[in-house]
Each structure stands twice: as C-alpha cells, then as structure tokens.
C-alpha cells in the first residue's frame, strides 16, 4: 500500500510576521497622527472663528457707542428749540458748530409740522433741499409718524438723497412753549451719507482691517472688501442698532 500523502501546512516565517506587525503599527501611528492633526486643525479653526466673532461683536458695539455720541449731541440741539425758533442765527451758529465737530453729517434741517424743510445747514450743497416738501410716498414718512406718536427719535432706513447717493435720516421731535405748555413744532433732521458715516466711525475706532458689509433689510448699503478676502468663506454677522433702528 502506498502511504497517504498529507498536505503540509504553510508556515509563516518569524521575519514575515515581524514585518506585518511593523506595517500595522505604522499604519495605526499614521492614522492616529492624521486624526490628531485634523482635530487640532479643527479646534484651531473653531477658536479662530470664536475670536473673529468676538471682534465682530465688539466692533458693532463700538460703532453703536460712537454713533450715540452724535445722536446725544443732536438731541441736545433739538431740546433748545424753544430758544432757537426765535433766534435763527443762533440755531445756525450752533448747527454749524455741530457740523464741524461731526464731519460725517451731510446736513441738519428743521422740518416743520407740515413736513416742509424750512431751515438747513449748511446751505451750500443742499440748496435743493430748502423748501422741499415730503409727499405721502416718501420712504421716511413712517418714521416721521412714529416720532410724532412716540415722541422718541429714530433713524430711518437708507433712502435716495436729493443730493444723490444713499443716506440715513435721524429724526428728533422738537417742541416750543405756547401759552405755557409745550407744543410739537416739527423735527430736527440730521442727514448722514452712509459711506461717510461708516468710514468715519471705523477711522475713530482704528478697526482691524477686515472686509465689512453693512446691510439694511438684507440689502448691502456699505461694503469694504480686502483683496485677500475668501469669497467662499461664511461671513460672521453681528446685529447693529443705530438710533433705535436695527
């Protein structure tokens, strides 16, 4: 009888086993390193985003604060209307001083109760505004009604200026004494050009260079874009409340 042939089991050489273990370990180390690097990168990116958001929020707050300096001064001017309406030259003098202090103002106006512009400073560059009457379709009519009803000042949304360009109007109620009682006597209206206003506020703050967009009703009304801005990057947003208007 012929002896049965028993197949031999393949054997793994020690060197081969060692090499396989080394390869597995290397793969594990590389994978772990890549995952750790990605985690650190993502953590760093999140931290950068958080810092940028803080900077953006801080900038919005500073803009609000500096704009409030101007609105406070304008309100003080309006509170002296009982004196000014009898002395137009004194009103012109103090309005001119305010225009000098805040160069981003386009004009300061007295709008009477019939919604006609009676006084305006400076007259140069604003000649077509003098005597202008607001019709019912003017975009600032809702704000004028709001001011008359609430007796609180408010900043308008952007609108097209007679002098051309986008403007914002800050409306303040004014009163004068009649028979010992205060009577509503129209509005002090401060006109700002959007670009001049934002540029001046940013200069005062010495803001870190960044790309900025100011939007009103989801429409951009001011943009400053750096050359190295990434167009596909998600923008950071902050709410900005100026003159009671979000």
C-alpha positions as CSV (number, residue, x, y, z in Angstrom):
1,X,0.0,0.0,0.0
2,X,1.1,3.5,-0.8
3,X,1.3,5.8,2.3
4,X,-1.3,8.6,2.3
5,X,0.0,12.0,1.3
6,X,-0.7,14.6,4.0
7,X,-0.5,18.2,2.7
8,X,1.9,20.3,4.6
9,X,0.6,23.4,6.4
10,X,2.2,26.6,5.2
11,X,4.3,28.2,7.9
12,X,4.8,31.9,8.5
13,X,8.4,32.9,8.9
14,X,9.2,35.0,12.0
15,X,10.6,37.7,9.9
16,X,7.4,38.0,7.8
17,X,5.3,38.1,11.0
18,X,7.5,40.9,12.4
19,X,7.3,42.9,9.1
20,X,3.5,42.6,9.1
21,X,3.3,43.8,12.7
22,X,5.5,46.8,11.9
23,X,3.4,47.7,8.9
24,X,0.2,47.5,11.0
25,X,1.8,49.6,13.7
26,X,3.0,52.2,11.2
27,X,-0.5,52.4,9.6
28,X,-2.0,52.9,13.1
29,X,0.5,55.6,14.0
30,X,0.0,57.4,10.7
31,X,-3.8,57.2,11.1
32,X,-3.6,58.4,14.7
33,X,-1.3,61.3,13.7
34,X,-3.6,62.4,10.8
35,X,-6.7,62.2,13.1
36,X,-4.9,64.2,15.8
37,X,-3.7,66.8,13.3
38,X,-7.2,67.2,11.9
39,X,-8.6,67.5,15.4
40,X,-6.0,70.2,16.3
41,X,-6.7,71.9,13.0
42,X,-10.4,71.9,13.5
43,X,-10.0,73.1,17.1
44,X,-7.8,75.9,15.9
45,X,-10.3,76.9,13.2
46,X,-13.1,76.9,15.8
47,X,-11.0,79.1,18.1
48,X,-10.2,81.5,15.3
49,X,-13.8,81.7,14.4
50,X,-14.7,82.4,18.0
51,X,-12.1,85.2,18.3
52,X,-13.2,86.7,15.0
53,X,-16.9,86.7,16.1
54,X,-15.9,88.4,19.4
55,X,-14.0,91.0,17.4
56,X,-17.0,91.5,15.1
57,X,-19.4,91.9,18.1
58,X,-17.0,94.3,19.8
59,X,-16.8,96.4,16.6
60,X,-20.6,96.6,16.3
61,X,-20.8,97.7,19.9
62,X,-18.1,100.4,19.4
63,X,-19.9,101.7,16.3
64,X,-23.1,102.0,18.3
65,X,-21.3,103.8,21.1
66,X,-19.7,106.3,18.9
67,X,-22.9,106.9,16.9
68,X,-24.6,107.6,20.2
69,X,-22.2,110.4,20.9
70,X,-23.5,112.1,17.8
71,X,-27.2,111.4,18.5
72,X,-26.8,112.7,22.1
73,X,-25.4,116.0,20.7
74,X,-28.2,116.3,18.2
75,X,-30.8,115.7,20.8
76,X,-29.3,118.5,23.0
77,X,-29.6,120.8,20.0
78,X,-33.3,119.8,19.5
79,X,-34.0,120.4,23.2
80,X,-33.1,124.1,22.8
81,X,-35.7,124.7,20.1
82,X,-37.8,126.9,22.3
83,X,-34.9,129.4,22.2
84,X,-33.8,128.7,18.6
85,X,-37.1,129.3,16.9
86,X,-37.0,132.9,17.9
87,X,-33.3,133.3,17.0
88,X,-32.5,131.6,13.7
89,X,-28.9,133.0,13.7
90,X,-28.2,131.3,17.0
91,X,-29.6,128.0,15.6
92,X,-27.4,128.3,12.5
93,X,-24.3,129.1,14.7
94,X,-24.8,126.0,16.9
95,X,-25.8,123.8,14.0
96,X,-22.6,124.8,12.2
97,X,-20.6,124.0,15.3
98,X,-22.1,120.5,15.3
99,X,-21.4,120.1,11.6
100,X,-17.8,121.0,12.3
101,X,-17.5,118.5,15.2
102,X,-19.1,115.7,13.2
103,X,-17.8,115.9,9.6
104,X,-19.8,112.8,8.5
105,X,-23.1,114.9,8.7
106,X,-24.5,115.9,5.3
107,X,-27.0,118.4,6.7
108,X,-29.0,119.5,9.8
109,X,-32.6,120.6,9.0
110,X,-35.7,121.9,10.6
111,X,-38.7,120.1,9.2
112,X,-42.0,121.9,10.2
113,X,-45.3,120.2,11.1
114,X,-46.4,120.4,7.5
115,X,-43.4,118.3,6.6
116,X,-41.6,121.1,4.7
117,X,-37.9,121.8,5.2
118,X,-37.7,125.4,6.5
119,X,-34.0,125.7,7.6
120,X,-31.0,123.8,6.5
121,X,-27.3,123.9,7.4
122,X,-25.0,124.1,5.5
123,X,-26.9,125.7,2.7
124,X,-24.0,125.1,0.2
125,X,-24.5,121.7,-1.4
126,X,-28.1,121.4,0.0
127,X,-29.8,124.2,-1.9
128,X,-32.4,121.9,-3.5
129,X,-33.5,120.7,0.0
130,X,-34.6,124.1,1.2
131,X,-38.4,124.2,0.9
132,X,-38.6,120.5,0.0
133,X,-42.0,119.0,1.0
134,X,-42.3,115.4,1.9
135,X,-45.1,113.7,-0.1
136,X,-47.0,110.7,1.2
137,X,-44.9,108.3,-0.8
138,X,-41.6,109.4,0.7
139,X,-39.9,106.4,2.4
140,X,-39.3,108.4,5.6
141,X,-43.0,109.2,6.2
142,X,-43.4,106.1,8.5
143,X,-40.5,107.2,10.7
144,X,-41.9,110.8,10.9
145,X,-45.3,109.4,12.0
146,X,-43.5,107.2,14.6
147,X,-41.6,110.1,16.0
148,X,-44.7,112.2,16.3
149,X,-46.7,109.4,18.0
150,X,-44.0,108.2,20.4
151,X,-42.1,111.4,20.9
152,X,-38.9,109.4,20.5
153,X,-36.1,109.9,17.9
154,X,-35.4,107.3,15.3
155,X,-33.0,106.6,12.5
156,X,-34.5,105.8,9.1
157,X,-33.5,103.0,6.7
158,X,-31.4,104.1,3.8
159,X,-33.0,106.1,1.1
160,X,-32.0,108.1,-2.0
161,X,-30.9,111.6,-1.2
162,X,-31.9,114.6,-3.3
163,X,-28.2,115.3,-3.5
164,X,-27.8,111.7,-4.9
165,X,-26.4,108.7,-3.1
166,X,-27.6,106.7,-0.1
167,X,-28.5,108.5,3.0
168,X,-29.8,107.9,6.5
169,X,-32.0,110.4,8.4
170,X,-32.1,110.8,12.2
171,X,-35.4,112.4,13.2
172,X,-35.9,114.1,16.5
173,X,-39.1,115.7,17.8
174,X,-39.0,119.4,18.7
175,X,-41.3,121.4,21.0
176,X,-41.7,125.1,21.9
177,X,-43.7,126.7,24.6
178,X,-47.1,128.1,23.6
179,X,-49.2,129.7,26.4
180,X,-47.0,127.9,29.0
181,X,-47.4,124.5,27.5
182,X,-45.0,122.6,25.1
183,X,-46.3,122.2,21.6
184,X,-45.0,119.9,18.9
185,X,-43.2,122.0,16.3
186,X,-41.7,119.6,13.8
187,X,-38.5,117.7,13.6
188,X,-34.7,118.2,13.8
189,X,-33.5,116.0,10.9
190,X,-29.8,115.1,10.7
191,X,-28.8,113.6,7.3
192,X,-25.9,111.2,7.0
193,X,-24.3,109.8,3.9
194,X,-23.9,106.1,4.6
195,X,-20.4,105.7,3.3
196,X,-19.1,108.8,5.1
197,X,-20.8,107.8,8.3
198,X,-19.4,104.2,8.4
199,X,-15.9,105.3,7.2
200,X,-15.7,108.0,9.9
201,X,-16.8,105.6,12.7
202,X,-14.3,103.0,11.6
203,X,-11.5,105.6,11.5
204,X,-12.3,106.7,15.0
205,X,-12.2,103.1,16.2
206,X,-8.9,102.2,14.4
207,X,-10.6,99.0,13.5
208,X,-8.5,96.0,12.5
209,X,-8.6,95.8,8.6
210,X,-11.3,93.4,7.6
211,X,-13.9,93.0,4.9
212,X,-17.1,94.6,6.1
213,X,-20.7,94.7,4.8
214,X,-23.4,96.8,6.4
215,X,-26.9,95.6,5.4
216,X,-30.3,97.1,5.9
217,X,-33.4,94.9,5.2
218,X,-31.0,92.3,3.9
219,X,-29.6,94.7,1.3
220,X,-26.0,95.8,1.4
221,X,-25.7,99.6,1.8
222,X,-21.9,99.7,2.6
223,X,-19.1,97.4,1.6
224,X,-15.4,97.4,2.2
225,X,-13.6,94.4,0.8
226,X,-10.0,93.4,1.3
227,X,-8.1,91.9,-1.7
228,X,-7.3,88.8,0.3
229,X,-10.9,88.0,1.3
230,X,-12.0,84.5,0.6
231,X,-15.3,84.7,-1.4
232,X,-16.4,81.2,-0.3
233,X,-15.9,81.8,3.4
234,X,-19.0,82.1,5.5
235,X,-19.4,85.6,6.8
236,X,-19.5,86.4,10.5
237,X,-22.6,88.5,11.5
238,X,-23.4,91.0,14.3
239,X,-26.5,93.0,14.9
240,X,-26.1,96.7,14.8
241,X,-28.7,99.1,16.3
242,X,-28.2,102.8,15.4
243,X,-30.6,105.4,16.5
244,X,-33.2,102.9,17.6
245,X,-33.1,101.1,14.2
246,X,-31.9,97.5,13.9
